[in-house]
Amino acid sequence: MSAVSLTLAKQYLRIDAGYTAEDELIQLMIDAAENDIEVYTSHVLAQRDYTLVGAGCEERVYLYPIADISEDVKHHTYALYTSFDLKKDVSTTFKVGYASYEDIPKQLITAVLKQVTYMFENRDTYEAALHTDVKSMINQLRRAIVAV
């Protein structure tokens, strides 16, 4: 499930809704842009299940937001990650990502649309990286880990 719909992306690109010849291409660009933004910010745009298998030590999940963690699972939530204490080979499944479109920060939605536009307009010369304008827009939401 995409956080940004094909209809919204086509509207942002100023492509007539009746023109469908490039719908598959635009959807691929939406998926790629969302993935790139999720990796860059650690924000998961569309809610989905996430399964964590314990390795007998503390496991850290840097994704945001996290919901529906079982009360039976020992965990602590910090600013940048949620720490899980799972015994070896014990697994737990919970939800990561925003539950609805309305919950997603609008900077992230706009960033997806801007990245799709950049990819669409530069498809012959596109480099696999987030555009500088997109990075500038979402840097404040980035949950990057900095080594000290």
MARDOFI-497534 format. One record per residue: residue in one letter; chain; y, x, z of N, C-alpha, C, O in turn. Coordinates in steps of 0.001 Angstrom, whole numbers, plus 500000, padded with zeros to 6 digits. Atoms other than C-alpha are relative to their C-alpha. Example, Ala and Ser with C-alpha at 12.3 -4.5 7.8 and 13.67 -1.06 7.14 Angstrom:
<recs>
(rec 'a' 'A' (498810 500890 500000) (495500 512300 507800) (501200 500900 500000) (501181 501936 500665))
(rec 's' 'A' (498810 499180 499940) (498940 513670 507140) (501090 499230 500730) (502198 499739 500899))
</recs>
This chain:
<recs>
(rec 'm' 'A' (498818 500837 500000) (500000 500000 500000) (501245 500882 500000) (501366 501796 500816))
(rec 's' 'A' (498754 499259 500072) (503393 501351 499031) (501059 499354 500883) (501086 498135 501048))
(rec 'a' 'A' (498872 500516 499239) (506439 501006 501231) (501076 499475 499054) (501774 498509 499362))
(rec 'v' 'A' (499018 500407 501012) (508620 500727 498114) (499249 499293 498877) (498301 499839 498313))
(rec 's' 'A' (500675 500772 501040) (507617 498053 495639) (500425 500470 498608) (501496 501049 498424))
(rec 'l' 'A' (499688 499706 501394) (507491 498551 491894) (501243 499234 499568) (502080 499768 498840))
(rec 't' 'A' (498844 500827 500346) (510015 495720 491554) (501297 500636 500487) (502276 500699 499743))
(rec 'l' 'A' (498805 499365 499449) (512519 497466 493848) (500325 501292 499252) (501487 501564 498949))
(rec 'a' 'A' (499773 498738 500721) (512053 500803 492086) (500571 499735 498613) (501498 500424 498188))
(rec 'k' 'A' (499487 500335 501336) (512606 499231 488661) (501435 499490 500090) (502262 499797 499231))
(rec 'q' 'A' (498628 500477 499799) (515703 497479 489975) (500939 501184 500242) (502037 501229 499688))
(rec 'y' 'A' (499189 498817 499707) (517021 500802 491336) (500190 500856 498746) (501260 501424 498528))
(rec 'l' 'A' (499929 499230 501250) (516242 502510 488020) (500748 499249 498887) (500987 499798 497812))
(rec 'r' 'A' (499337 500875 500984) (518014 499638 486194) (499124 499753 498775) (499589 499791 497636))
(rec 'i' 'A' (500959 500333 501049) (514896 498803 484189) (499723 498498 500094) (499414 497986 501170))
(rec 'd' 'A' (500231 501440 500051) (514497 495176 483133) (498601 499674 500527) (497630 500344 500178))
(rec 'a' 'A' (501276 500390 499397) (511727 493434 485101) (498950 499637 498947) (497754 499812 499177))
(rec 'g' 'A' (500928 500379 501060) (510195 492189 481838) (499421 501171 499233) (498431 501016 498519))
(rec 'y' 'A' (500490 498796 500682) (509731 495738 480526) (498913 500622 500872) (499198 501132 501956))
(rec 't' 'A' (501132 499555 499179) (506275 496763 481747) (499274 501222 499454) (498284 501661 500038))
(rec 'a' 'A' (500709 498896 500656) (505313 499640 479441) (499858 501226 500906) (498894 501980 500769))
(rec 'e' 'A' (500051 498804 499147) (506058 502271 482117) (499694 499680 501466) (499906 500520 502340))
(rec 'd' 'A' (500287 500389 498617) (504977 500373 485232) (499008 500933 500685) (499208 501307 501841))
(rec 'e' 'A' (501006 499117 499398) (501922 502564 485825) (500611 501365 500329) (500345 501927 501391))
(rec 'l' 'A' (499332 498720 499775) (504003 505728 485485) (500955 499921 501191) (500976 500813 502039))
(rec 'i' 'A' (499046 500158 498892) (506688 504433 487841) (499250 499863 501321) (499682 500418 502331))
(rec 'q' 'A' (500786 500132 498774) (504038 503437 490399) (499450 501354 500450) (499435 501648 501646))
(rec 'l' 'A' (500450 498644 499654) (502593 506961 490260) (501130 500805 500631) (500914 501551 501586))
(rec 'm' 'A' (498835 499291 499458) (506088 508320 490896) (500347 499503 501396) (500705 500297 502266))
(rec 'i' 'A' (499759 500556 498663) (506571 505957 493850) (499010 500599 500988) (499398 501055 502064))
(rec 'd' 'A' (501043 499460 499115) (503265 507095 495358) (500239 501479 500305) (500102 501909 501450))
(rec 'a' 'A' (499738 498569 499807) (504120 510777 494837) (501228 500223 500877) (501213 501075 501765))
(rec 'a' 'A' (498772 499854 499215) (507635 510383 496253) (499752 499636 501461) (500209 500338 502362))
(rec 'e' 'A' (500306 500389 498621) (506358 508537 499329) (499180 501076 500694) (499449 501415 501846))
(rec 'n' 'A' (500822 498949 499411) (503723 511200 499924) (500853 501228 500338) (500741 501778 501433))
(rec 'd' 'A' (499150 498824 499760) (506265 514029 499575) (500921 499781 501197) (501119 500688 502005))
(rec 'i' 'A' (499087 500299 498891) (508656 512320 501995) (499236 499904 501314) (499739 500333 502352))
(rec 'e' 'A' (500820 500041 498784) (505867 511627 504495) (499655 501409 500471) (499743 501703 501663))
(rec 'v' 'A' (500339 498611 499640) (504799 515279 504416) (501228 500717 500554) (501128 501438 501547))
(rec 'y' 'A' (498780 499306 499604) (508393 516498 504739) (500512 499542 501362) (501014 500353 502141))
(rec 't' 'A' (499413 500538 498767) (509366 514196 507627) (498995 499716 501114) (499391 499588 502273))
(rec 's' 'A' (501058 500441 499073) (506025 513372 509351) (500125 498523 500360) (499460 498065 501289))
(rec 'h' 'A' (499927 501454 499855) (507051 509690 509150) (499027 499389 498999) (499049 499745 497821))
(rec 'v' 'A' (500929 500685 500892) (504297 507481 507710) (500650 498667 499637) (500909 497831 500503))
(rec 'l' 'A' (499220 501154 500431) (505986 504810 505621) (499236 498684 500066) (499775 497694 500560))
(rec 'a' 'A' (500793 501231 499998) (503208 502224 505211) (498859 500140 501002) (498091 501101 500949))
(rec 'q' 'A' (500997 499917 498935) (500965 501494 508178) (498573 500050 499455) (498219 499339 498515))
(rec 'r' 'A' (501405 499863 500382) (497330 502538 507869) (499209 500545 501187) (499777 501055 502153))
(rec 'd' 'A' (500874 499491 498944) (494356 503473 510018) (499914 501515 499913) (499955 502098 498830))
(rec 'y' 'A' (500155 498548 499907) (493995 507061 511188) (498882 500251 501004) (498923 499739 502123))
(rec 't' 'A' (501120 499683 499114) (490778 508402 512690) (500102 501453 500413) (500259 502351 499586))
(rec 'l' 'A' (499935 498658 499430) (490852 511400 514967) (498661 500301 500643) (498162 499523 501456))
(rec 'v' 'A' (501266 499571 499419) (487665 513267 515824) (500293 501181 500916) (500870 502184 500494))
(rec 'g' 'A' (499733 498967 499013) (487820 515348 518984) (499198 501260 499760) (498086 501227 499232))
(rec 'a' 'A' (500673 498706 500129) (486944 519024 519021) (499755 500617 501371) (499484 501812 501490))
(rec 'g' 'A' (500238 499490 498650) (486562 519314 522778) (501214 500644 500624) (501113 501269 501679))
(rec 'c' 'A' (498762 499459 499449) (490165 520356 523313) (501133 499028 499643) (500907 498019 498975))
(rec 'e' 'A' (498859 500859 500280) (493627 518834 523116) (500246 499928 498485) (500305 500957 497811))
(rec 'e' 'A' (499689 500215 501409) (494324 517335 519672) (501414 499440 499919) (501783 498556 500692))
(rec 'r' 'A' (498623 500480 500169) (497897 516804 518496) (500142 499291 498663) (499675 499779 497634))
(rec 'v' 'A' (499711 500760 501217) (498976 514185 515970) (501512 499945 499855) (502212 499414 500717))
(rec 'y' 'A' (498564 499885 500221) (502419 514803 514500) (500565 498857 499163) (501730 498904 498768))
(rec 'l' 'A' (499557 501119 500810) (502628 511521 512578) (500818 499019 500841) (500659 498948 502060))
(rec 'y' 'A' (499143 500955 499311) (505183 508830 513441) (500208 498793 499114) (500342 498952 497901))
(rec 'p' 'A' (500360 500387 498633) (505063 506061 514462) (498494 499814 500164) (497759 499688 499184))
(rec 'i' 'A' (501409 500212 499672) (501707 505647 516200) (499913 498730 500839) (500710 498527 501756))
(rec 'a' 'A' (500165 501257 499263) (500478 502261 517457) (498515 499712 500207) (497653 500364 499618))
(rec 'd' 'A' (501357 500504 499764) (497362 500500 518730) (499029 501075 500474) (497882 501119 500030))
(rec 'i' 'A' (500906 499014 499402) (495941 503421 520696) (499249 499301 501127) (499859 498680 501998))
(rec 's' 'A' (500827 500632 498973) (493064 502192 522829) (500383 500527 501384) (500664 501713 501559))
(rec 'e' 'A' (499674 499602 498622) (493777 502216 526560) (498952 500947 500573) (499217 501660 501540))
(rec 'd' 'A' (501085 499130 499530) (490468 504038 527013) (500211 501457 499597) (499565 502351 500144))
(rec 'v' 'A' (499782 498653 500517) (491787 507082 525151) (501147 500651 500759) (502264 500133 500790))
(rec 'k' 'A' (498968 499285 499257) (493670 509599 527268) (500951 500662 499005) (500534 501474 498179))
(rec 'h' 'A' (499007 499445 500915) (496903 510460 525448) (501369 500039 500672) (501629 499321 501638))
(rec 'h' 'A' (498617 499879 499546) (500518 511473 526040) (500883 500099 498769) (500566 500824 497826))
(rec 't' 'A' (499083 499962 501131) (503421 510885 523687) (501217 500832 500368) (501870 500598 501385))
(rec 'y' 'A' (498844 499122 499832) (506081 513566 523377) (500964 499762 498841) (500700 498918 497984))
(rec 'a' 'A' (498995 500210 501045) (509144 513837 521137) (499457 500261 498599) (499776 499519 497671))
(rec 'l' 'A' (500460 499629 501335) (507329 515506 518231) (498552 499636 499701) (498156 499628 498535))
(rec 'y' 'A' (501404 500277 500249) (503686 514567 518689) (499402 499166 501121) (499997 498998 502185))
(rec 't' 'A' (500799 500659 498978) (501100 512558 520564) (498773 500871 500231) (498076 501252 499290))
(rec 's' 'A' (501104 499129 499615) (498522 514605 522433) (498816 499134 500447) (498974 498215 501251))
(rec 'f' 'A' (501222 500732 499658) (494933 513314 522689) (499025 500947 500671) (498877 502098 500260))
(rec 'd' 'A' (501036 499230 499317) (492260 514541 525074) (498664 499324 499685) (498232 498415 500394))
(rec 'l' 'A' (501274 500577 500425) (489008 513746 523264) (498889 501026 500161) (499045 502198 499816))
(rec 'k' 'A' (501154 499115 499896) (485629 515194 524055) (499471 500310 498610) (499728 499576 497657))
(rec 'k' 'A' (500546 499564 501289) (483822 517022 521273) (499198 498881 499336) (498381 498216 499973))
(rec 'd' 'A' (500678 500985 500844) (482596 514729 518481) (500261 498543 500393) (499570 497647 499907))
(rec 'v' 'A' (499590 501361 499671) (484243 511661 520067) (501160 499652 499081) (502062 500465 498882))
(rec 's' 'A' (498932 500374 500920) (486452 509735 517668) (500726 498758 500493) (500198 497981 501288))
(rec 't' 'A' (499212 501194 499731) (489170 507133 517948) (500805 499673 498747) (501221 500567 498009))
(rec 't' 'A' (499218 500444 501149) (490967 505089 515322) (501191 499203 500504) (501056 498354 501386))
(rec 'f' 'A' (498780 500699 499620) (494527 503869 515647) (500888 499868 498768) (500559 500393 497704))
(rec 'k' 'A' (499072 500231 501109) (497441 502824 513443) (501098 501048 500021) (501630 501398 501074))
(rec 'v' 'A' (498823 499150 500166) (500045 505215 512107) (500866 499357 498921) (500355 498730 497994))
(rec 'g' 'A' (499091 500525 501006) (503112 504206 510149) (500736 498755 500449) (500413 498146 501468))
(rec 'y' 'A' (499171 501158 499699) (505673 501445 510109) (499259 498721 499641) (498651 498625 498575))
(rec 'a' 'A' (500755 501239 500161) (504230 497942 510488) (500543 499122 498879) (499787 498367 498268))
(rec 's' 'A' (499429 500831 501055) (506636 496319 508035) (501134 500747 499298) (501674 501725 499814))
(rec 'y' 'A' (498906 499413 500797) (509198 497173 505374) (501298 500034 500807) (502052 501004 500730))
(rec 'e' 'A' (498760 500095 499218) (511995 496062 507731) (500093 501080 501075) (501194 501441 501488))
(rec 'd' 'A' (500002 498983 498943) (510948 498679 510320) (500295 501407 499480) (500685 502279 500257))
(rec 'i' 'A' (499820 498660 500571) (511245 501653 507951) (501480 500347 499971) (502283 499553 499481))
(rec 'p' 'A' (498594 499606 500080) (514519 503569 508359) (500486 499958 498542) (499815 500453 497636))
(rec 'k' 'A' (499485 500202 501363) (516673 502739 505341) (500258 501320 499278) (500221 501362 498048))
(rec 'q' 'A' (499846 498688 500649) (517346 506448 504707) (498716 500407 499287) (498759 501020 498221))
(rec 'l' 'A' (501279 499635 500611) (513634 506874 503978) (499732 499176 498744) (499221 499697 497753))
(rec 'i' 'A' (500162 500847 501189) (513549 503918 501574) (500902 500517 498878) (500460 500671 497740))
(rec 't' 'A' (499060 499493 501005) (516646 505207 499774) (499555 501351 499476) (499711 501639 498290))
(rec 'a' 'A' (500491 498685 500427) (515160 508703 499693) (498857 499855 498990) (498801 500597 498009))
(rec 'v' 'A' (501087 500239 500953) (512025 507377 497963) (500587 499584 498656) (500181 500093 497611))
(rec 'l' 'A' (499385 500479 501249) (514171 505568 495400) (500735 501115 499268) (500646 501216 498044))
(rec 'k' 'A' (499286 498873 500626) (516344 508645 494777) (499016 501005 499406) (499252 501534 498320))
(rec 'q' 'A' (500993 499057 500499) (513262 510860 494390) (499317 499449 498757) (499075 500189 497803))
(rec 'v' 'A' (500602 500625 501179) (511666 508394 491970) (500964 500101 498816) (500543 500390 497696))
(rec 't' 'A' (498993 499887 501068) (514911 508374 489959) (500037 501415 499449) (500063 501621 498235))
(rec 'y' 'A' (499984 498597 500434) (514966 512160 489872) (498755 500314 499161) (498855 500961 498119))
(rec 'm' 'A' (501252 499756 500724) (511311 512265 488761) (500006 499287 498641) (499563 499847 497638))
(rec 'f' 'A' (499989 500796 501229) (511828 509534 486151) (500940 500605 498960) (500591 500710 497784))
(rec 'e' 'A' (498999 499473 500935) (514947 511058 484610) (499715 501431 499559) (500234 501877 498536))
(rec 'n' 'A' (500292 498595 500303) (513557 514611 484622) (498509 500230 499811) (497991 501290 500163))
(rec 'r' 'A' (501464 499911 500064) (509918 513952 483822) (499501 501141 499132) (498370 501592 499311))
(rec 'd' 'A' (500431 498881 500842) (509801 516693 481174) (500240 501357 500657) (499593 502341 500299))
(rec 't' 'A' (499664 498726 499365) (511296 519383 483416) (499833 499964 501507) (500278 500877 502202))
(rec 'y' 'A' (500118 500214 498558) (510375 518089 486878) (499230 501119 500688) (498175 501545 500217))
(rec 'e' 'A' (500696 499048 499140) (509451 520628 489545) (499474 499232 501205) (500152 498340 501715))
(rec 'a' 'A' (500634 500726 498900) (507113 519464 492299) (500642 500358 501333) (500084 501118 502125))
(rec 'a' 'A' (499294 499775 498746) (509630 519491 495117) (500961 498846 500225) (501401 498190 499281))
(rec 'l' 'A' (498992 501013 499720) (511916 517089 496881) (501353 500496 499517) (501699 501664 499692))
(rec 'h' 'A' (498665 499660 500485) (515354 517035 495310) (500894 500324 501197) (500713 499777 502285))
(rec 't' 'A' (499091 499565 498937) (518108 518676 497361) (500735 498828 500643) (500878 498789 501865))
(rec 'd' 'A' (499309 501178 499461) (520000 515374 497743) (499078 499190 500900) (499510 498663 501925))
(rec 'v' 'A' (500973 500753 499205) (516851 513714 499059) (499781 500706 501336) (499768 500059 502383))
(rec 'k' 'A' (500191 499241 498756) (516273 516481 501610) (501203 499839 500921) (501047 499644 502126))
(rec 's' 'A' (498785 500146 499198) (519891 516257 502763) (500047 498643 500680) (500479 498527 501827))
(rec 'm' 'A' (499967 501359 499473) (519528 512526 503264) (499034 499803 501164) (499331 499050 502091))
(rec 'i' 'A' (501037 500275 498995) (516377 512721 505398) (499803 501120 501015) (498944 501012 501890))
(rec 'n' 'A' (500149 498892 499037) (516805 516014 507275) (500147 499529 501442) (499447 500026 502324))
(rec 'q' 'A' (499789 500463 498631) (518055 514135 510337) (498786 499248 500560) (498652 499101 501775))
(rec 'l' 'A' (501202 500709 499559) (514768 512205 510459) (498766 500900 500035) (497694 500476 500466))
(rec 'r' 'A' (501136 499081 500094) (512550 515238 509956) (499484 500353 501379) (500255 500658 502289))
(rec 'r' 'A' (500647 499665 498727) (510094 515882 512749) (499272 501327 499833) (498094 501443 500168))
(rec 'a' 'A' (500609 498702 500307) (509455 519493 511762) (499738 500780 501275) (500465 500665 502262))
(rec 'i' 'A' (500354 499143 498877) (507786 521920 514112) (500577 501392 499711) (500337 501985 498660))
(rec 'v' 'A' (499375 498690 500168) (509744 525108 514613) (499330 500979 500963) (499282 500746 502171))
(rec 'a' 'A' (500619 498978 499157) (507948 528187 515876) (501096 500803 500702) (502085 501195 500084))
(rec 'v' 'A' (498993 499254 499237) (509862 529970 518621) (499469 501359 500374) (500169 502138 501020))
</recs>
